[in-house]
Amino acid sequence: MGLLNWQFLRRVRQHHAIEHATINILSQRNLRRHLVARSDQNGFYVYGPVETDELEEAVGEALRRLQAGEHDLAIHPNCGTNIVTAGVMAGLTGVLITAGQRRRWWEQLPLVLAATTLALLAAQPVGYLAQERITTLADVHEIRLSRVERRSWGGTYVHRVEFTRESVG
């Protein structure tokens, strides 16, 4: 049993997949809506303008579609995984390019900019792969929606989405 299958991490990864699928569905319905979400071992939070009924329906659809095999819904282009991947790849590239160099910083700048730009371009598919293999888990067959609750947080729309588990097989 690998680290990613520890119960705590498995749950967070599953909820992260459902979160992404939900946000993808809501975004398809309204391209101008801006939502932010964060997953944990019990579910996820959604921050932004969405009605409770609409969110609950989207979570239900996300679960059904993931359970039916639409695993691509679990990947989202604005995921923090992509941002972290891009930052790490660009930062490491910059460090590696300048390691051991005795030239002035402005003499190295064109090479550093070119190399870090290439690293950022490569980071997008790497970030998607990291989401698919590490930070999300689209196998959600045992998960059922428990509740969607609207909470108040400084005048911002905040919803808490929680799940339960059923024995499978």
C-alpha positions as CSV (number, residue, x, y, z in Angstrom):
1,M,0.0,0.0,0.0
2,G,1.6,3.2,-1.2
3,L,1.6,6.6,0.5
4,L,-1.1,7.9,-2.0
5,N,-3.5,5.1,-0.8
6,W,-3.3,6.0,2.8
7,Q,-6.9,6.5,3.9
8,F,-6.5,10.3,4.6
9,L,-4.7,11.0,1.3
10,R,-7.0,8.8,-0.7
11,R,-10.0,10.7,0.6
12,V,-8.4,14.1,-0.1
13,R,-7.5,13.0,-3.6
14,Q,-11.0,11.7,-4.3
15,H,-12.6,14.9,-3.0
16,H,-10.2,16.9,-5.0
17,A,-11.3,15.0,-8.1
18,I,-15.0,15.6,-7.3
19,E,-14.2,19.3,-6.6
20,H,-12.6,19.7,-10.0
21,A,-15.4,17.9,-11.8
22,T,-18.0,20.1,-10.0
23,I,-16.1,23.3,-10.9
24,N,-15.7,22.1,-14.5
25,I,-19.5,21.5,-14.7
26,L,-20.3,24.9,-13.1
27,S,-17.9,26.7,-15.4
28,Q,-19.4,25.1,-18.5
29,R,-22.8,26.5,-17.4
30,N,-21.4,30.0,-16.8
31,L,-18.1,30.9,-18.3
32,R,-17.8,34.2,-16.5
33,R,-18.3,32.9,-13.0
34,H,-15.2,32.8,-10.9
35,L,-15.1,30.1,-8.2
36,V,-12.3,28.9,-5.9
37,A,-12.4,25.6,-4.1
38,R,-10.3,23.7,-1.5
39,S,-10.5,20.0,-0.6
40,D,-9.9,18.1,2.6
41,Q,-10.6,14.6,4.0
42,N,-14.3,15.3,4.6
43,G,-15.2,17.1,1.4
44,F,-14.5,20.6,0.0
45,Y,-15.3,24.3,0.2
46,V,-16.4,26.4,-2.7
47,Y,-15.9,30.1,-2.5
48,G,-17.8,32.3,-5.0
49,P,-21.2,33.2,-6.4
50,V,-23.2,30.0,-6.8
51,E,-26.6,29.1,-5.4
52,T,-26.8,26.1,-3.0
53,D,-29.3,24.2,-5.2
54,E,-27.1,24.6,-8.3
55,L,-24.0,23.5,-6.5
56,E,-25.7,20.5,-5.0
57,E,-27.0,19.5,-8.5
58,A,-23.5,20.0,-10.0
59,V,-21.9,17.8,-7.3
60,G,-24.4,15.1,-8.0
61,E,-23.7,15.3,-11.7
62,A,-19.9,15.3,-11.1
63,L,-20.2,12.1,-9.0
64,R,-22.4,10.4,-11.6
65,R,-20.1,11.3,-14.4
66,L,-16.9,10.4,-12.6
67,Q,-18.5,7.1,-11.6
68,A,-19.4,6.5,-15.3
69,G,-15.8,6.9,-16.3
70,E,-15.5,10.5,-17.3
71,H,-12.1,10.8,-15.4
72,D,-11.0,13.9,-17.5
73,L,-13.5,15.9,-15.4
74,A,-11.1,15.4,-12.5
75,I,-8.4,17.6,-14.1
76,H,-8.7,21.4,-14.0
77,P,-6.4,23.9,-15.7
78,N,-6.4,26.4,-12.8
79,C,-5.6,23.8,-10.1
80,G,-3.0,24.8,-7.5
81,T,-1.0,21.7,-8.6
82,N,-0.3,23.3,-12.0
83,I,0.8,26.5,-10.3
84,V,3.1,24.7,-7.9
85,T,4.5,22.6,-10.8
86,A,5.2,25.6,-12.9
87,G,6.9,27.4,-10.0
88,V,9.1,24.5,-9.1
89,M,10.1,23.8,-12.7
90,A,10.9,27.4,-13.5
91,G,12.7,28.0,-10.2
92,L,14.8,24.8,-10.5
93,T,15.6,25.7,-14.1
94,G,16.8,29.1,-13.1
95,V,19.0,27.7,-10.3
96,L,20.5,25.0,-12.6
97,I,21.2,27.5,-15.4
98,T,23.1,29.8,-13.0
99,A,24.8,27.2,-10.9
100,G,28.5,27.6,-10.9
101,Q,28.4,30.7,-13.2
102,R,30.7,33.5,-12.4
103,R,29.2,36.0,-14.9
104,R,27.2,39.0,-13.8
105,W,23.4,38.5,-13.4
106,W,22.5,40.7,-16.4
107,E,24.8,38.6,-18.6
108,Q,23.0,35.5,-17.6
109,L,19.5,37.0,-17.8
110,P,18.7,36.2,-21.4
111,L,19.5,32.5,-21.0
112,V,17.7,32.4,-17.6
113,L,14.6,34.0,-19.2
114,A,14.6,31.6,-22.2
115,A,15.2,28.5,-20.1
116,T,12.5,29.4,-17.5
117,T,10.0,30.2,-20.2
118,L,10.6,26.8,-21.7
119,A,10.2,25.3,-18.3
120,L,6.9,27.0,-17.9
121,L,5.7,25.7,-21.2
122,A,6.7,22.2,-20.2
123,A,5.0,22.6,-16.8
124,Q,1.4,22.5,-18.1
125,P,1.4,18.9,-19.3
126,V,3.5,17.9,-16.3
127,G,1.0,19.6,-14.0
128,Y,-1.9,17.8,-15.6
129,L,0.0,14.5,-15.2
130,A,0.6,15.3,-11.5
131,Q,-3.1,16.0,-11.0
132,E,-4.0,12.7,-12.8
133,R,-1.5,10.5,-10.9
134,I,-0.9,12.3,-7.6
135,T,-3.3,15.0,-6.4
136,T,-6.7,13.6,-7.7
137,L,-8.3,10.2,-7.7
138,A,-11.2,9.8,-10.0
139,D,-12.2,6.4,-8.5
140,V,-15.1,7.6,-6.5
141,H,-17.5,4.6,-6.7
142,E,-18.1,4.3,-2.9
143,I,-18.7,8.1,-2.3
144,R,-22.1,9.6,-1.8
145,L,-23.0,13.2,-1.3
146,S,-23.9,13.8,2.4
147,R,-24.7,17.5,2.4
148,V,-24.1,20.9,0.9
149,E,-24.3,23.8,3.3
150,R,-24.1,27.5,2.7
151,R,-22.0,29.4,5.3
152,S,-21.3,33.1,5.7
153,W,-17.8,34.3,5.7
154,G,-17.3,38.1,5.5
155,G,-19.9,38.7,2.9
156,T,-18.5,36.0,0.6
157,Y,-20.4,33.0,-0.7
158,V,-19.0,29.9,1.0
159,H,-20.4,26.4,0.6
160,R,-19.3,23.3,2.5
161,V,-19.7,20.0,0.6
162,E,-19.4,16.8,2.6
163,F,-19.4,13.1,1.6
164,T,-20.1,9.7,3.1
165,R,-18.8,6.3,2.0
166,E,-20.6,3.1,1.3
167,S,-19.1,-0.4,1.1
168,V,-18.5,-1.4,-2.5
169,G,-18.7,-5.0,-3.7
